[in-house]
Every structure is written in C-alpha cells, then in structure tokens.
Amino acid sequence: MEKNEKMRAAVEDLAARREKAREMGGPERVAKQHARGKMDVRQRIDALLDPGSFLELGMHAQHEGNLPEKQPKPSPADGCVTGIGALDGRPVAVAAYDFTVYGGSIGMVAEHKVTRLRDLALKERLPIIWLVDSGGARLSADGGMDPRAISEFAGTGYLFREQSILSGVIPQVAAMVGPGAAGTAYIPGLADFVPMVKEQSSMAIGGPYLTKSVVGEDVTEEELGGSKVHTEKSGVADLQVKDDAACIQAIKDYLSYFPSSCTEKPPRGATRVEPDSLIDDEILDIIPENRRRAYDMRKILKLVVDEGVLFEMKPKWARNITTAFARIDGWPVGIVANNPQYYGGILDVDSADKAARFVNLCDSFNIPLCFFQDVPGFMVGTKVEQAGIIRHGAKMLQAVSLATVPKLTVVVRKAYGAGYYVMNGRAYEPDLLVSWPGGEISVMGAEGMVAIAAQKLLAAAENPEEIKEQLAAGIRPYIDINQVAAMGHVDDVIDPRETRTVLAKALLYTRNKTVERPWRKGPVRPV
C-alpha cells in the first residue's frame, strides 16, 4: 500500500498541537501555579476522574482574536478545559478554568465550549462539575476580545440562564479552587454544592480593584470573599477544605449520595443494618438530665447513621441547625437536625434559609429526609423581625410542605410551636413520626406557658419562681410524649437505641412513595 505522506505529516502536526495544548499557559506559568500550592487544571481533572476516562472536547480552541493576520498570543483550550469522563464509574461533565491562560478568564470561544457541555449534560442527564480558578470575563485587548465579545460579557448571560434551567434536573457542583470574580462568581451562586479551598479560593461580584474604585473600600481578596467569609458569614459556600486534593475528594463524596439526574433514585451503599440491632448504650447518655442544658446533636447523628459518617453542608454557618448527607442501611438520606449546642437550637433567619435550601435540594434528587427535633421554636424580637424572620421562616415551612420524598421525623427532646411544624411535624406528611422517651410536643414549654398565662399572679407573688415551677409541673404531664402518644399524635415512642433500625425499616417501606399534587406552573416562593 502506498504511503500517504500528507496524512502522516498532518498526524504529526496534530500530535504537536495536542502537546502544545496540554502545556496550558507554558512551563513558567504552570510552575507559578504549583508554587502557590495549587494543582494545574489537567492535574485536577486527572485526580477527579477515573484513569483514562476523560474525553476532552474543544482542546484546539483559541481566543476570538486568534487569526493569522493578528499574530496573537495563544490561549490553549481558550483557558477552559471541557469534556466528559467517569467519576467512580458514572459519567460526568467537567468544565475546568485554567488560571495559567489569561488568568482563567472567560473568553467567547471557551464559553461556546461550556455552552456545548451544558447542552450535552442536559441531554445525557450528566452531573456537571465546574472547577473554578478564574478572574471572570476576559476584558483585556491582549486576550483577543472584540467589541462583540465585550458587549455580550463573554456569553455569561447564557451561562446563568442555562444553569437555572439545569437546576434540579442534574446535580451541579462549583468547586472554588481559585478566584471566581464577576461572571464566575455566579456559577457557585447557582450551583448545588460549593466547596472552597482555604486561603486559595475567593468569590466576589467585584474584585478588590473594582470595589476600591466604586465604593472606596480598600480590601484584600481574602477579606472581600475568601473561604472564611463565605463558609461562616454569607453562607454562599458549603464547605472549606485545606487544598485541591481535599476539594476533589469532597466532590466525590458529595456526588456519591446523588443520582445522576432527577429521573433516578440515589445509589444505595453496601452497608446493611441487621434487623432489630441496637445502637450502643452511650446514645442514652448524650442528652443531659437537666433539660435546659445543651448538647451536640451531631453525637447522636453519628451513632445513628452508617459507620458514623456525616457529610455536613454549611457546617460553620447557621450552626443551630445541622444539615448533612449520610446513609442508613445503605440508603442515602438528607438529615435536618436542630443543634442545641448553638443558641439552644432555636431557629432564626439563617438557619431557616439553610434548612429550606437543603430540603429543596434533597427533594429535587429523590433523597429521603430525616428530621431530628429538639427545637424551642423561632427566635423573637425586633432584630429578627426587621431581618424578615416571617419571610425566611416561610421558606422553610414551604420547602418542607412541598417535599414529596419520604420524610421521617424523630422527636429527640422538645418540639415547640412553629419549630415543630417546619421540622416536619404531624401536619407536614411525615411517613414516620416517632419520639424518644421524655419528648415534649407543645405550643411552647411549660415554663413559657406559665410566664404568659399567669403573669399577673407571678408579679404579685412573694416567691414567683417557686409558684412558676409549681404551675409548670402541673402542665408537663399534658405535653409529655406518653400523653401525646395516647392521643395518637405520634406513631410510636421508641428506645433511642432502636433509632437506626426503625429508620431503616421506614426507608425500605417508603421507597415507592407517590404524592399527588394539584397542577400548577409553580409555587410563589417567599424569597
């Protein structure tokens, strides 16, 4: 057979072009990236995906100005590596911004690539993962931007609209492994899961220079939108991790609880609960004898769930409520639990928002919900009223009301007032509602009732605290869980050591739950 020298030369040229693209911004810039303690974009993809599984799309992309007559500076992959690969055997779509190429800024061609990736992810029902290390939209003339690209903000308007359309259809992860400014700041804002690397990542609508020029604030990138800001104060991010490797592991752990799309059930793990097996006696000693004393609800949760593993969402924000993924008898579950260690577990603006978002997330992807109640109700006072506690509390109330996944509720100690409602009380269609011994379900605690109903008597008494306790003692039998159970308002009072097996049975029996709702275009959200 005659050799095709032209094809051979073209193949050699292709190999050289591929090699050049894999060099990213070049050895110097890659070395700088590594010197900052950061992986480069291709190392991140290799660490994230199963070996040999990545199918890259758009490797040969270059920026808009890359025409022969312009003698441009090259932009390998146009600063964003995109493609499809396998994560723990399941296909996922990946868009990874390359900080070594124009600071990972979004160019028009790169955004065309990501638009195609989003389209494929929607059609094929693939989770989509952004690895964000980007300065935002590309504005530099050196980057080859033309007026058309500038006026369209590098296509980011389409990105945000399409992300909103993908919401609740496929899981969306925005891992902040570097900066995310302006255009790339809204990617995490619209994603389901946002881990941030400590002292390495940041996100802000406008960076320090723009902030200085617009409002006169002189701040660093870390002060403006670092991981501490967004995991502890704003609540935008879900998790702070120490480095790129930990961030990639967090993505894998998170997605292990999720189906690939809303049309599937989440995958069951290998752990199984032995029928009627009991939790160790230590669970009986976590709640203090003094009902006013605090304790850490997470100690109870870790004894209940498989292998004691909790994957917490927003663990450092709104700590009076714990939201976490876990497994019970191998089944993935979303846990919503009051935590009396912080503010006595009372609900406020941030905790209501945190819980509402988590409930919506679980409901969107068919993940059953387990509520653990020890709630004194909602915070009161001028500060929270002015902050819109009614509106924010309504978000949580609506989210729990509308959720159609299996919903299981355990009253651990107290369940008072509207806190009982939003934590999936009787009226909110729990598929199982049980309590531990000593639980109380009431409009409020006995002491609170006495303080309101007998305020004149107490004001005139010589020994008000003694009288208050006497009156409260008379009320407690009526709100004690045994009386509540006698009226049929709970399904059972259980030994705390039985909690895991009881929940495991309920999860098995509710797998095919179906709820009919009236047709509507959509609810009016109390946002």
C-alpha positions in Angstrom: 0.0 0.0 0.0 1.3 3.4 -1.0 2.2 5.7 2.0 0.1 8.9 2.4 2.8 11.3 3.3 0.3 14.2 3.6 -1.7 12.3 6.2 1.4 11.3 8.1 2.6 14.9 8.2 -0.9 16.1 9.3 -0.9 13.5 12.1 2.5 14.6 13.3 1.3 18.2 13.2 -1.8 17.2 15.2 0.3 15.5 17.8 2.4 18.7 18.2 -0.8 20.8 18.5 -2.1 18.5 21.2 1.1 18.6 23.1 1.1 22.4 22.9 -2.4 22.5 24.3 -1.5 20.2 27.2 1.3 22.6 28.1 -1.5 25.1 29.1 0.0 28.6 29.7 3.5 27.3 29.4 6.1 25.9 31.8 6.7 29.2 33.6 3.0 29.9 34.4 2.4 26.3 35.3 5.4 26.4 37.7 3.9 29.5 39.3 0.6 27.7 39.8 2.4 24.8 41.5 4.5 27.2 43.6 1.2 28.6 45.1 0.4 25.1 46.3 -2.2 24.7 43.5 -2.7 21.8 41.0 -2.8 22.8 37.4 -6.1 22.3 35.5 -5.1 19.0 34.0 -3.8 17.6 37.3 -7.2 18.5 38.8 -9.1 16.6 36.1 -6.8 13.6 36.4 -7.4 13.5 40.2 -11.1 13.9 39.8 -11.9 11.3 37.1 -11.3 7.6 36.7 -8.0 6.9 35.0 -8.2 7.1 31.2 -11.9 8.0 31.2 -11.7 11.7 30.1 -13.0 12.6 26.6 -11.9 16.1 26.0 -14.0 18.4 23.9 -12.5 21.6 22.4 -8.8 21.0 23.1 -7.9 23.1 20.0 -9.9 26.1 20.9 -8.2 29.5 20.8 -9.5 33.0 21.7 -11.6 35.1 19.4 -8.6 37.2 18.1 -6.6 34.2 17.1 -6.4 34.9 13.4 -3.2 34.6 11.4 -3.1 38.2 10.4 -3.3 39.4 14.0 -0.3 37.4 15.2 -2.0 36.6 18.5 -0.7 35.3 21.8 -2.0 31.7 22.0 -4.6 30.7 24.5 -4.5 26.8 24.8 -8.1 25.4 25.1 -9.0 29.1 25.4 -8.3 28.9 29.1 -11.0 26.3 29.9 -10.7 22.5 29.6 -14.0 20.8 29.0 -15.1 17.2 28.5 -16.9 14.1 29.8 -15.4 11.4 32.0 -16.2 8.9 34.6 -16.3 9.5 38.3 -16.5 6.3 40.3 -17.8 4.6 37.2 -20.5 7.2 36.4 -20.3 9.7 33.6 -20.0 13.4 34.5 -19.4 16.6 32.6 -16.4 18.8 33.6 -15.5 22.4 32.9 -12.2 23.5 34.4 -10.9 27.0 34.1 -7.1 27.3 33.6 -5.5 30.2 35.6 -2.3 29.8 33.6 -4.1 31.1 30.5 -5.2 34.7 30.8 -5.9 34.1 34.5 -8.6 31.6 33.6 -10.8 34.4 32.3 -13.9 33.6 30.3 -13.4 34.1 26.6 -16.1 33.8 23.9 -14.7 30.6 22.4 -14.3 29.0 25.8 -17.9 29.9 26.7 -19.1 28.3 23.4 -17.3 25.1 24.6 -19.0 25.3 28.0 -22.4 26.0 26.4 -22.0 22.8 24.4 -21.0 20.9 27.5 -24.1 22.2 29.3 -26.3 21.1 26.4 -24.7 17.6 26.4 -25.1 17.3 30.2 -28.8 18.2 29.9 -29.5 15.8 27.1 -27.5 12.9 28.5 -28.5 13.7 32.1 -25.0 14.0 33.5 -23.9 15.8 36.7 -21.8 18.9 35.8 -18.7 20.0 37.7 -17.1 23.3 37.4 -13.5 23.7 38.7 -13.4 27.5 39.1 -10.0 29.2 39.0 -10.9 32.4 37.1 -10.6 36.1 37.1 -14.1 36.4 35.4 -14.9 37.7 31.9 -11.9 38.4 29.7 -11.6 42.2 29.2 -8.0 42.6 28.0 -7.5 43.5 24.4 -4.4 41.3 24.6 -6.8 38.4 25.1 -8.3 38.9 21.7 -11.6 40.3 22.8 -13.5 42.2 20.1 -16.4 44.6 20.7 -19.0 41.9 20.1 -17.4 39.7 22.8 -17.3 42.6 25.3 -20.9 43.6 24.7 -22.1 40.1 25.3 -20.0 39.8 28.5 -18.2 36.7 27.0 -21.6 34.9 26.8 -22.0 34.6 30.6 -25.7 35.7 30.4 -26.5 32.4 28.6 -24.5 30.6 31.3 -26.6 31.8 34.2 -29.9 31.3 32.4 -29.0 27.8 31.4 -27.6 27.0 34.9 -31.0 28.0 36.2 -32.7 25.6 33.8 -30.4 22.8 34.8 -31.3 23.3 38.4 -33.0 20.3 40.0 -32.5 18.3 36.7 -28.9 17.3 37.2 -26.5 17.9 40.1 -24.3 20.9 39.7 -21.0 21.4 41.6 -18.9 24.5 41.6 -15.6 23.8 43.2 -13.8 27.0 44.1 -10.1 26.0 43.6 -9.1 29.6 43.0 -10.7 33.0 42.5 -14.2 33.5 41.0 -14.9 37.1 40.2 -17.8 38.8 38.5 -19.0 36.3 35.8 -17.5 33.2 37.5 -18.9 34.3 40.9 -22.5 33.5 39.9 -21.5 29.9 38.8 -21.3 28.9 42.5 -24.3 31.1 43.3 -26.4 28.9 41.1 -24.8 25.6 41.9 -25.9 22.9 44.3 -22.6 22.3 46.1 -19.8 24.8 46.6 -16.6 23.7 48.3 -13.8 26.3 48.7 -10.1 25.9 49.3 -8.8 27.7 52.3 -6.6 30.8 51.6 -6.6 29.9 47.9 -10.1 30.5 46.6 -12.4 33.5 46.7 -15.6 34.8 45.1 -17.0 38.3 44.8 -19.2 40.2 42.4 -16.4 42.8 42.0 -12.8 42.2 42.9 -10.6 44.4 45.2 -9.8 46.9 42.4 -13.4 47.4 41.3 -14.5 47.6 45.0 -11.9 50.3 45.6 -13.0 52.3 42.6 -16.7 52.0 43.2 -17.2 52.2 46.9 -13.8 53.3 48.2 -13.2 50.2 50.3 -9.6 49.0 50.4 -9.8 45.3 51.0 -7.8 42.2 50.1 -9.3 39.4 48.0 -9.5 37.2 51.2 -11.3 39.9 53.2 -13.7 40.5 50.4 -14.7 37.0 49.6 -12.4 34.4 50.9 -13.4 30.9 52.1 -13.9 32.1 55.7 -16.3 34.8 54.6 -18.5 32.5 52.5 -18.5 29.4 54.8 -19.1 31.3 58.1 -20.7 34.6 57.3 -22.5 34.7 53.9 -23.5 31.0 53.7 -22.8 31.0 49.9 -20.3 28.2 50.2 -20.9 24.8 51.7 -17.5 23.6 52.8 -14.0 24.8 53.5 -11.2 22.4 52.6 -7.4 22.6 53.0 -6.2 22.0 49.5 -7.1 20.9 45.9 -6.8 17.2 46.8 -9.3 17.6 49.7 -11.6 19.6 47.4 -11.7 16.9 44.8 -12.4 14.3 47.4 -15.2 16.4 48.7 -16.8 16.4 45.2 -16.5 12.6 45.0 -18.1 12.2 48.5 -20.9 14.6 47.8 -21.9 13.1 44.4 -21.8 9.6 45.9 -25.1 10.4 47.7 -26.8 11.6 44.4 -28.4 10.0 41.4 -27.1 11.3 38.0 -30.4 13.2 37.5 -33.8 13.8 39.0 -35.2 10.9 37.0 -33.3 8.3 39.1 -33.1 7.1 42.7 -29.9 7.7 44.6 -27.4 4.8 44.7 -27.5 2.5 47.7 -24.3 1.8 49.5 -23.0 -1.6 50.6 -23.6 -1.2 54.4 -26.6 -3.1 55.8 -28.3 -2.8 59.2 -29.0 -6.1 61.0 -32.7 -6.4 61.8 -33.5 -5.2 65.3 -29.9 -4.4 66.1 -29.4 -1.8 68.8 -27.1 1.2 69.0 -24.6 1.2 71.9 -25.9 2.4 75.3 -23.8 5.6 75.0 -26.7 7.1 73.0 -28.8 7.1 76.2 -26.3 9.4 78.0 -25.9 12.2 75.4 -29.0 14.2 76.4 -28.3 15.8 79.9 -30.7 15.1 82.7 -31.2 18.8 83.1 -33.4 19.7 80.2 -32.0 23.2 80.0 -28.5 22.0 79.3 -27.1 21.9 75.8 -25.5 19.0 74.0 -24.2 18.4 70.5 -26.9 16.7 68.3 -24.1 15.5 65.9 -23.0 13.0 68.5 -26.5 11.4 68.3 -26.5 11.5 64.5 -23.1 9.8 64.2 -24.4 6.9 66.3 -27.5 6.5 64.1 -26.0 6.7 60.6 -23.9 4.1 58.9 -20.3 4.0 60.0 -20.8 7.3 61.8 -20.2 9.2 58.6 -21.9 12.6 58.2 -21.2 14.8 55.2 -22.2 18.2 56.5 -23.4 21.0 54.4 -22.5 24.5 55.6 -21.2 23.2 59.0 -19.8 26.6 60.1 -22.8 28.7 59.1 -26.1 28.8 61.0 -24.8 26.2 63.4 -28.0 26.0 65.3 -29.2 23.6 62.6 -27.3 20.7 61.1 -27.8 19.7 57.5 -25.9 16.7 56.3 -25.9 13.7 54.0 -25.5 10.2 55.4 -26.6 6.6 54.8 -28.9 4.5 56.9 -28.9 0.8 55.9 -27.0 1.9 52.8 -29.8 4.3 51.7 -28.6 7.9 51.1 -30.6 10.3 53.3 -30.6 14.1 54.0 -30.6 14.9 57.7 -32.1 18.1 59.1 -31.4 18.4 62.9 -31.7 21.1 65.5 -28.4 21.5 67.4 -29.0 22.8 71.0 -25.2 23.4 71.3 -25.8 26.6 69.4 -28.4 29.1 70.7 -30.3 26.2 72.2 -31.2 25.0 68.7 -33.6 27.9 68.2 -34.5 28.8 64.6 -33.5 32.2 63.1 -33.2 33.8 59.7 -30.0 32.0 58.6 -31.0 28.5 59.9 -34.4 28.7 58.2 -32.6 29.6 54.9 -30.1 26.8 55.4 -32.7 24.2 56.1 -35.1 25.3 53.3 -32.3 25.1 50.7 -31.2 21.7 51.8 -34.8 20.3 51.9 -35.3 21.6 48.3 -32.0 20.0 47.2 -32.9 16.6 48.6 -36.4 16.7 47.3 -35.1 17.6 43.8 -33.0 14.5 43.7 -35.2 11.9 45.4 -33.1 11.8 48.6 -35.3 10.9 51.7 -35.3 13.3 54.6 -34.8 12.5 58.3 -35.6 15.2 60.8 -34.2 15.2 64.3 -36.2 17.6 66.5 -35.0 19.4 69.6 -36.4 22.8 68.9 -37.7 25.6 71.2 -39.3 27.4 68.2 -38.3 30.5 66.3 -36.3 33.4 67.6 -38.4 36.5 68.5 -37.5 40.2 68.9 -37.1 43.4 66.9 -33.8 42.3 65.4 -35.1 39.2 63.7 -38.5 40.8 62.8 -36.6 43.6 61.0 -34.5 40.9 59.2 -37.6 39.2 57.9 -37.9 36.2 60.2 -41.5 35.6 58.9 -40.4 35.6 55.3 -37.4 33.4 56.0 -39.3 31.0 58.2 -41.9 30.7 55.5 -39.2 29.5 53.1 -38.5 26.5 55.4 -42.2 25.9 56.0 -42.9 25.9 52.3 -39.9 23.7 51.4 -41.0 21.0 54.0 -44.6 21.2 52.9 -43.9 20.7 49.2 -41.3 17.9 49.6 -42.6 14.6 48.3 -39.7 12.4 49.2 -40.0 10.0 52.2 -40.0 12.2 55.3 -39.1 10.6 58.7 -39.2 12.6 62.0 -37.7 11.8 65.4 -38.5 14.0 68.3 -35.4 13.8 70.5 -36.3 16.1 73.3 -38.6 19.1 72.7 -40.8 20.1 69.7 -42.3 23.5 70.4 -44.5 25.9 68.4 -43.8 26.7 64.7 -40.5 25.0 65.1 -42.3 21.7 65.4 -44.1 22.5 62.1 -41.1 23.4 60.0 -39.2 20.4 61.3 -41.8 18.1 59.7 -44.4 17.8 62.5 -47.6 15.9 62.2 -49.4 18.2 59.7 -46.5 18.0 57.2 -47.0 14.5 56.0 -44.2 12.6 57.8 -44.2 9.0 56.7 -43.0 8.2 60.2 -43.2 10.3 63.4 -41.6 8.9 66.5 -40.3 10.2 69.7 -37.7 9.2 72.3 -38.9 8.9 75.9 -39.1 12.3 77.6 -40.0 14.1 74.4 -42.5 17.0 74.5 -44.7 18.3 71.7 -46.4 21.6 72.6 -47.1 25.1 71.5 -44.3 26.0 74.0 -42.6 24.7 77.1 -44.5 24.6 80.4 -42.4 27.5 81.8 -43.3 29.6 78.8 -47.0 28.9 79.2 -46.9 29.9 82.9 -45.0 33.1 82.2 -47.6 34.2 79.7 -50.8 32.9 81.3 -50.0 33.7 84.9 -48.0 36.9 84.6 -50.3 38.9 87.0 -50.2 36.1 89.6 -46.4 35.9 89.3 -46.0 39.7 89.5 -47.9 39.8 92.8 -46.3 36.7 94.4 -43.6 36.9 97.0 -41.9 33.8 95.7 -42.6 33.9 91.9 -40.1 31.3 90.9 -41.5 28.7 93.3 -45.0 29.3 92.1 -43.9 29.3 88.4 -42.3 25.8 89.0 -45.4 24.5 90.7 -47.7 25.6 87.9 -45.3 24.3 85.2 -45.2 20.9 87.0 -48.9 20.7 86.6 -48.8 21.4 82.9 -45.9 19.0 82.0 -48.0 15.8 82.1 -50.2 17.1 79.4 -47.4 17.8 76.9 -45.3 14.7 77.9 -44.8 12.3 75.0 -46.7 9.5 76.6 -49.8 11.6 76.7 -49.2 12.8 73.1 -48.9 9.1 72.1 -52.0 8.2 73.9 -53.9 10.7 71.8 -52.4 9.1 68.6 -50.4 12.2 67.7 -47.1 10.2 67.2 -46.6 6.8 65.6 -44.5 5.4 68.4 -42.3 6.1 71.4 -39.0 4.3 70.8 -36.0 3.3 72.7 -33.2 5.6 71.4 -31.1 2.5 70.8 -33.7 1.4 68.2 -33.5 4.6 66.1 -31.3 3.2 63.3 -33.4 0.0 62.8 -36.7 1.9 62.9 -35.5 4.4 60.3 -34.0 1.6 58.2 -37.3 -0.2 58.1 -39.2 3.0 57.2 -36.8 3.8 54.4 -37.3 0.4 52.9 -41.1 0.6 53.2 -41.3 4.1 51.7 -39.2 3.5 48.6 -42.2 3.7 46.2 -43.9 6.7 47.9 -46.1 8.7 45.5 -47.7 12.0 46.2 -50.3 13.7 44.0 -50.2 17.5 44.0 -52.6 19.8 42.1 -51.2 21.0 38.8 -49.6 24.5 38.7 -46.9 26.3 36.9 -45.0 26.7 40.2 -45.5 27.9 43.8 -44.9 31.5 44.7 -41.7 31.4 46.6 -41.4 33.5 49.8 -38.0 34.9 48.9 
